[in-house]
Amino acid sequence: MVKKGTDRPVRMLLLFGDLYGANCTSDQKKLSIVTKYRRCGWELTLAGAERTVQPCAFGQQRGAEPLKLDCTIDELSDVTEFDGIVVMPGPAHRDLIDSPAAMETIRRAADEGLVVSGWCRGVCVLAAADVLRGKRVVGHADDKDAIERAGGRFVGQDHPPVIDGSLVTGARCYYYRAKNAEAIRKAMSGQAARGTR
């Protein structure tokens, strides 16, 4: 997908927590989330609090390896170089939540009108960054209280992805993988049509 009015591809920043979910990189039965994004034609930058993240226990059981990222969140110069930011799924995101740079990057992305997305447990990072206020939010059921404390309206876990302005949230990454990617694409197209990015 080439950004409307330019000859460059859409640039997406993917943030990985300290344990990444198997759906992020495993192409065993379905295309992984990363592969799906690449098939959308998006230029991806993978970042986290550290340069290498470990797979979750479920991923390890399926042969997932430590994932080397392109950079740390502290090494990013300007989030506005991207068209969107996605907090990737995984069972742990404490390193991102504890990172002032990650919180500031997410807040600035939201303030600048970039598409901001979180999948499954990654939505708790968006709650910590305080970008859910007044928004309808799909996320993991265990994060319902955090979502509501952050001012979001929890609409469920077993639910298709929801677009609310420039916020896109989703869960059930294995089942809704293609729909989540399409929701992000639709949100970006909506911004381009409104001239907000």
Secondary structure, DSSP 8 states (H G I E B T S, - for coil): -B-TTSSSB-EEEEEE-SEE-GGGT--SSS--HHHHHHHTT-EEEEEESSSEEEE-HHHHHTT---EE-SEEGGG---GGGSSEEEE---SB-HHHHT-HHHHHHHHHHHHTT-EEEEEGGGHHHHHHTT--TT-EEE--GGGHHHHHHTT-EEEESSS--EEETTEEEE--TTTSHHHHHHHHHHHHHHHHHHT--
